Every structure is written in structure tokens, then in C-alpha cells.
């Protein structure tokens, strides 16, 4: 996480991504191509981020047995999609499992139903071998089965623009739905053709 310099006694405020409310990514990461993900989701459909070209999307990392931050992250993302209204059809949310053992298709389908997730909220699952490269590319550690006290599961939400570039990150477990909705709307607007003569 990048923080701006502050004077003594002031709280550190995250540096914002240009023209967005998301936190800025470090130099060398911001604006780079988002790592490609090809996994099945809990509904049994193949998801390939290459197929999302032209649509901005958010990526987070969850597990269905989580009783604290994961449901909060899910609700914030669902809230952002709700806030977007009809424009949400031009976006997507990808939740990648950090618990291959517990995140079975049945468990994921039950989680999606319990949290009333829309169709464009895709919960991606797979074996440890399939998921490890995704965790590594997004600097995420998995949930350690049976040892929650030692888990370093990362609670964050990544923002990817319609051209497949990493644009920002949000802290998980905080009230960020309005910020995510704002930023997804901005990224949708970036791709709209401008009228002739507009500057």
C-alpha cells in the first residue's frame, strides 16, 4: 500500500490512483497488464479474463468458510454492482478462491445464493496447482486449512480497466462500495467514443 507523506500528528492517507478513488499501485505495477486468469467458476463455467476485454472489472480473493472479512468484501462488491444499476452489465467481479479444499462447487453455489450475488459475480475455484499461479501474481497467500491463526490470506480488491490494465486497489473489509462503483463508472466512460470536436 502506498501512503503520502504527512506531518507529525496527522493520519497517513493513501495515495489515490489518478482520477480514481482506488488506492494507487506502486510504480512499475500501475497500468501494467493484469495477469490473465483462466479458471472454472462455482457454477461450472469457464472464465477467461481475456474474454473481458472491453469491460472493467474487480478481482478479490475469498473463501466460503470465512466468517469475517470475506462476507464483508462480497457485500461491498455486490453493493457496488447495485449502485451501478444497468451499467453493471458492462462490468464484472471475479472472486478467486484461497481455499481449494473448502471451496467446492456446492459450497460456492451456496455462498453465492446466501449473499444474493448477481450473475456477473464470478467465484473462481480450482486445485492448489491451478490457483497458485494466480495467488503469486496477485501477491496473495492462501487460507491454511485448519490453522486460521497462521493464515496470511490477503483482503484486497484489485481494479482492472477495460483494456486489461491494473489501475488501483482497495482495502478489503471497509465500506468501499461507493468508491468501487464510482471508479467502475469512470472506467466505463473512458471507453465511450467522444463526440467529434470534444476535447
Secondary structure, DSSP 8 states (H G I E B T S, - for coil): --B----TTS---B-B-TTSSSB---TTTTTSB----EEEETTS-EEEGGGGTTSEEEEEEE-TT--SHHHHHHHHHHHHHHHHGGGGGGEEEEEEES-TTT--HHHHHHHHHHTT--TTEEEEE--HHHHHHHHHHTT-----TT-GGG-----EEEEE-TTSBEEEEEETTSS-HHHHHHHHHHHHHHTS---TT--
